[in-house]
Amino acid sequence: MNKITVVGNLTRDPENKDNYVLIDLAQNQYDKNGIDEKHTHYFRVLYFTKGAEKVAGLLKKGMQITLAGTLKSEMTERDGKHYLN
């Protein structure tokens, strides 16, 4: 089963596309190894649903939201280097 739930803050206002909404989310993680270290994970989310336009209108940069769905990643190549998206 491929399910993920992420709580984070919107890094920009959602972008309404043809049949989906593009959401950029940042999630902070703190490690305690004698000192506090902050790691930020960034997620680019494609939100497909009939009510996507309404969702885009309600969300604004900086808001904290919870997203649940499936995780998909892909490899891309730029300038001869491979990146995991």
CNS distance restraints for C-alpha pairs under 8 A (distance, minus, plus):
assign (resid   2 and name CA) (resid  70 and name CA) 5.48 0.50 0.50
assign (resid   2 and name CA) (resid  71 and name CA) 6.46 0.50 0.50
assign (resid   3 and name CA) (resid  68 and name CA) 7.25 0.50 0.50
assign (resid   3 and name CA) (resid  69 and name CA) 5.58 0.50 0.50
assign (resid   3 and name CA) (resid  70 and name CA) 4.60 0.50 0.50
assign (resid   3 and name CA) (resid  71 and name CA) 6.54 0.50 0.50
assign (resid   4 and name CA) (resid  68 and name CA) 5.61 0.50 0.50
assign (resid   4 and name CA) (resid  69 and name CA) 5.51 0.50 0.50
assign (resid   4 and name CA) (resid  70 and name CA) 5.73 0.50 0.50
assign (resid   4 and name CA) (resid  71 and name CA) 6.36 0.50 0.50
assign (resid   5 and name CA) (resid  66 and name CA) 6.99 0.50 0.50
assign (resid   5 and name CA) (resid  67 and name CA) 5.57 0.50 0.50
assign (resid   5 and name CA) (resid  68 and name CA) 4.25 0.50 0.50
assign (resid   5 and name CA) (resid  69 and name CA) 6.63 0.50 0.50
assign (resid   6 and name CA) (resid  27 and name CA) 7.43 0.50 0.50
assign (resid   6 and name CA) (resid  66 and name CA) 5.65 0.50 0.50
assign (resid   6 and name CA) (resid  67 and name CA) 5.30 0.50 0.50
assign (resid   6 and name CA) (resid  68 and name CA) 6.49 0.50 0.50
assign (resid   7 and name CA) (resid  27 and name CA) 6.51 0.50 0.50
assign (resid   7 and name CA) (resid  64 and name CA) 7.04 0.50 0.50
assign (resid   7 and name CA) (resid  65 and name CA) 5.76 0.50 0.50
assign (resid   7 and name CA) (resid  66 and name CA) 4.37 0.50 0.50
assign (resid   7 and name CA) (resid  67 and name CA) 6.49 0.50 0.50
assign (resid   8 and name CA) (resid  25 and name CA) 5.94 0.50 0.50
assign (resid   8 and name CA) (resid  26 and name CA) 5.33 0.50 0.50
assign (resid   8 and name CA) (resid  27 and name CA) 4.40 0.50 0.50
assign (resid   8 and name CA) (resid  28 and name CA) 7.26 0.50 0.50
assign (resid   8 and name CA) (resid  64 and name CA) 5.41 0.50 0.50
assign (resid   8 and name CA) (resid  65 and name CA) 5.80 0.50 0.50
assign (resid   8 and name CA) (resid  66 and name CA) 6.64 0.50 0.50
assign (resid   9 and name CA) (resid  25 and name CA) 5.49 0.50 0.50
assign (resid   9 and name CA) (resid  26 and name CA) 5.36 0.50 0.50
assign (resid   9 and name CA) (resid  27 and name CA) 6.55 0.50 0.50
assign (resid   9 and name CA) (resid  61 and name CA) 7.62 0.50 0.50
assign (resid   9 and name CA) (resid  62 and name CA) 5.45 0.50 0.50
assign (resid   9 and name CA) (resid  63 and name CA) 5.40 0.50 0.50
assign (resid   9 and name CA) (resid  64 and name CA) 4.30 0.50 0.50
assign (resid   9 and name CA) (resid  65 and name CA) 6.26 0.50 0.50
assign (resid  10 and name CA) (resid  23 and name CA) 7.26 0.50 0.50
assign (resid  10 and name CA) (resid  24 and name CA) 5.80 0.50 0.50
assign (resid  10 and name CA) (resid  25 and name CA) 4.59 0.50 0.50
assign (resid  10 and name CA) (resid  26 and name CA) 6.40 0.50 0.50
assign (resid  10 and name CA) (resid  60 and name CA) 7.05 0.50 0.50
assign (resid  10 and name CA) (resid  61 and name CA) 4.98 0.50 0.50
assign (resid  10 and name CA) (resid  62 and name CA) 5.00 0.50 0.50
assign (resid  10 and name CA) (resid  63 and name CA) 5.62 0.50 0.50
assign (resid  10 and name CA) (resid  64 and name CA) 6.54 0.50 0.50
assign (resid  10 and name CA) (resid  65 and name CA) 7.51 0.50 0.50
assign (resid  11 and name CA) (resid  24 and name CA) 5.68 0.50 0.50
assign (resid  11 and name CA) (resid  25 and name CA) 5.65 0.50 0.50
assign (resid  11 and name CA) (resid  26 and name CA) 6.39 0.50 0.50
assign (resid  11 and name CA) (resid  61 and name CA) 5.55 0.50 0.50
assign (resid  11 and name CA) (resid  62 and name CA) 6.12 0.50 0.50
assign (resid  12 and name CA) (resid  23 and name CA) 7.76 0.50 0.50
assign (resid  12 and name CA) (resid  24 and name CA) 6.47 0.50 0.50
assign (resid  12 and name CA) (resid  60 and name CA) 6.95 0.50 0.50
assign (resid  12 and name CA) (resid  61 and name CA) 4.32 0.50 0.50
assign (resid  12 and name CA) (resid  62 and name CA) 7.12 0.50 0.50
assign (resid  13 and name CA) (resid  23 and name CA) 7.50 0.50 0.50
assign (resid  13 and name CA) (resid  56 and name CA) 7.81 0.50 0.50
assign (resid  13 and name CA) (resid  59 and name CA) 6.74 0.50 0.50
assign (resid  13 and name CA) (resid  60 and name CA) 4.80 0.50 0.50
assign (resid  13 and name CA) (resid  61 and name CA) 4.63 0.50 0.50
assign (resid  14 and name CA) (resid  21 and name CA) 6.48 0.50 0.50
assign (resid  14 and name CA) (resid  22 and name CA) 5.66 0.50 0.50
assign (resid  14 and name CA) (resid  23 and name CA) 4.91 0.50 0.50
assign (resid  14 and name CA) (resid  24 and name CA) 7.21 0.50 0.50
assign (resid  14 and name CA) (resid  56 and name CA) 5.42 0.50 0.50
assign (resid  14 and name CA) (resid  59 and name CA) 6.75 0.50 0.50
assign (resid  14 and name CA) (resid  60 and name CA) 6.96 0.50 0.50
assign (resid  14 and name CA) (resid  61 and name CA) 7.73 0.50 0.50
assign (resid  15 and name CA) (resid  21 and name CA) 5.63 0.50 0.50
assign (resid  15 and name CA) (resid  22 and name CA) 5.04 0.50 0.50
assign (resid  15 and name CA) (resid  23 and name CA) 6.72 0.50 0.50
assign (resid  15 and name CA) (resid  56 and name CA) 6.95 0.50 0.50
assign (resid  16 and name CA) (resid  20 and name CA) 6.47 0.50 0.50
assign (resid  16 and name CA) (resid  21 and name CA) 4.64 0.50 0.50
assign (resid  16 and name CA) (resid  22 and name CA) 6.46 0.50 0.50
assign (resid  16 and name CA) (resid  52 and name CA) 7.84 0.50 0.50
assign (resid  16 and name CA) (resid  53 and name CA) 6.61 0.50 0.50
assign (resid  16 and name CA) (resid  56 and name CA) 6.48 0.50 0.50
assign (resid  17 and name CA) (resid  21 and name CA) 5.63 0.50 0.50
assign (resid  17 and name CA) (resid  22 and name CA) 7.15 0.50 0.50
assign (resid  19 and name CA) (resid  48 and name CA) 6.88 0.50 0.50
assign (resid  19 and name CA) (resid  49 and name CA) 7.98 0.50 0.50
assign (resid  19 and name CA) (resid  52 and name CA) 7.88 0.50 0.50
assign (resid  20 and name CA) (resid  46 and name CA) 6.44 0.50 0.50
assign (resid  20 and name CA) (resid  47 and name CA) 5.46 0.50 0.50
assign (resid  20 and name CA) (resid  48 and name CA) 4.76 0.50 0.50
assign (resid  20 and name CA) (resid  49 and name CA) 6.94 0.50 0.50
assign (resid  20 and name CA) (resid  52 and name CA) 6.11 0.50 0.50
assign (resid  20 and name CA) (resid  53 and name CA) 7.94 0.50 0.50
assign (resid  21 and name CA) (resid  46 and name CA) 5.82 0.50 0.50
assign (resid  21 and name CA) (resid  47 and name CA) 5.04 0.50 0.50
assign (resid  21 and name CA) (resid  48 and name CA) 6.76 0.50 0.50
assign (resid  21 and name CA) (resid  52 and name CA) 5.94 0.50 0.50
assign (resid  21 and name CA) (resid  53 and name CA) 7.22 0.50 0.50
assign (resid  21 and name CA) (resid  56 and name CA) 6.58 0.50 0.50
assign (resid  22 and name CA) (resid  44 and name CA) 7.10 0.50 0.50
assign (resid  22 and name CA) (resid  45 and name CA) 5.78 0.50 0.50
assign (resid  22 and name CA) (resid  46 and name CA) 4.90 0.50 0.50
assign (resid  22 and name CA) (resid  47 and name CA) 6.37 0.50 0.50
assign (resid  23 and name CA) (resid  44 and name CA) 5.87 0.50 0.50
assign (resid  23 and name CA) (resid  45 and name CA) 4.94 0.50 0.50
assign (resid  23 and name CA) (resid  46 and name CA) 6.40 0.50 0.50
assign (resid  23 and name CA) (resid  47 and name CA) 7.35 0.50 0.50
assign (resid  24 and name CA) (resid  42 and name CA) 7.28 0.50 0.50
assign (resid  24 and name CA) (resid  43 and name CA) 5.83 0.50 0.50
assign (resid  24 and name CA) (resid  44 and name CA) 4.65 0.50 0.50
assign (resid  24 and name CA) (resid  45 and name CA) 6.17 0.50 0.50
assign (resid  25 and name CA) (resid  42 and name CA) 5.78 0.50 0.50
assign (resid  25 and name CA) (resid  43 and name CA) 5.11 0.50 0.50
assign (resid  25 and name CA) (resid  44 and name CA) 6.41 0.50 0.50
assign (resid  25 and name CA) (resid  45 and name CA) 7.58 0.50 0.50
assign (resid  26 and name CA) (resid  40 and name CA) 6.49 0.50 0.50
assign (resid  26 and name CA) (resid  41 and name CA) 5.69 0.50 0.50
assign (resid  26 and name CA) (resid  42 and name CA) 4.56 0.50 0.50
assign (resid  26 and name CA) (resid  43 and name CA) 6.32 0.50 0.50
assign (resid  27 and name CA) (resid  40 and name CA) 5.61 0.50 0.50
assign (resid  27 and name CA) (resid  41 and name CA) 5.17 0.50 0.50
assign (resid  27 and name CA) (resid  42 and name CA) 6.41 0.50 0.50
assign (resid  28 and name CA) (resid  38 and name CA) 6.66 0.50 0.50
assign (resid  28 and name CA) (resid  39 and name CA) 5.77 0.50 0.50
assign (resid  28 and name CA) (resid  40 and name CA) 4.47 0.50 0.50
assign (resid  28 and name CA) (resid  41 and name CA) 6.35 0.50 0.50
assign (resid  29 and name CA) (resid  38 and name CA) 5.74 0.50 0.50
assign (resid  29 and name CA) (resid  39 and name CA) 5.12 0.50 0.50
assign (resid  29 and name CA) (resid  40 and name CA) 6.14 0.50 0.50
assign (resid  29 and name CA) (resid  41 and name CA) 7.70 0.50 0.50
assign (resid  30 and name CA) (resid  36 and name CA) 6.39 0.50 0.50
assign (resid  30 and name CA) (resid  37 and name CA) 5.52 0.50 0.50
assign (resid  30 and name CA) (resid  38 and name CA) 4.62 0.50 0.50
assign (resid  30 and name CA) (resid  39 and name CA) 6.27 0.50 0.50
assign (resid  31 and name CA) (resid  35 and name CA) 7.81 0.50 0.50
assign (resid  31 and name CA) (resid  36 and name CA) 5.66 0.50 0.50
assign (resid  31 and name CA) (resid  37 and name CA) 5.21 0.50 0.50
assign (resid  31 and name CA) (resid  38 and name CA) 6.59 0.50 0.50
assign (resid  31 and name CA) (resid  39 and name CA) 7.95 0.50 0.50
assign (resid  32 and name CA) (resid  36 and name CA) 4.93 0.50 0.50
assign (resid  32 and name CA) (resid  37 and name CA) 6.72 0.50 0.50
assign (resid  33 and name CA) (resid  37 and name CA) 7.96 0.50 0.50
assign (resid  47 and name CA) (resid  52 and name CA) 6.79 0.50 0.50
assign (resid  48 and name CA) (resid  52 and name CA) 6.48 0.50 0.50
assign (resid  51 and name CA) (resid  55 and name CA) 6.44 0.50 0.50
assign (resid  52 and name CA) (resid  56 and name CA) 6.21 0.50 0.50
assign (resid  53 and name CA) (resid  57 and name CA) 6.32 0.50 0.50
assign (resid  54 and name CA) (resid  58 and name CA) 6.45 0.50 0.50
assign (resid  55 and name CA) (resid  59 and name CA) 6.40 0.50 0.50
assign (resid  59 and name CA) (resid  63 and name CA) 6.94 0.50 0.50
assign (resid  73 and name CA) (resid  84 and name CA) 6.75 0.50 0.50
assign (resid  73 and name CA) (resid  85 and name CA) 5.34 0.50 0.50
assign (resid  74 and name CA) (resid  84 and name CA) 5.77 0.50 0.50
assign (resid  74 and name CA) (resid  85 and name CA) 5.21 0.50 0.50
assign (resid  75 and name CA) (resid  82 and name CA) 6.64 0.50 0.50
assign (resid  75 and name CA) (resid  83 and name CA) 5.58 0.50 0.50
assign (resid  75 and name CA) (resid  84 and name CA) 4.59 0.50 0.50
assign (resid  75 and name CA) (resid  85 and name CA) 6.02 0.50 0.50
assign (resid  76 and name CA) (resid  82 and name CA) 5.73 0.50 0.50
assign (resid  76 and name CA) (resid  83 and name CA) 5.23 0.50 0.50
assign (resid  76 and name CA) (resid  84 and name CA) 6.40 0.50 0.50
assign (resid  76 and name CA) (resid  85 and name CA) 7.08 0.50 0.50
assign (resid  77 and name CA) (resid  81 and name CA) 5.43 0.50 0.50
assign (resid  77 and name CA) (resid  82 and name CA) 4.49 0.50 0.50
assign (resid  77 and name CA) (resid  83 and name CA) 6.07 0.50 0.50
assign (resid  78 and name CA) (resid  82 and name CA) 6.59 0.50 0.50
assign (resid  78 and name CA) (resid  83 and name CA) 7.67 0.50 0.50
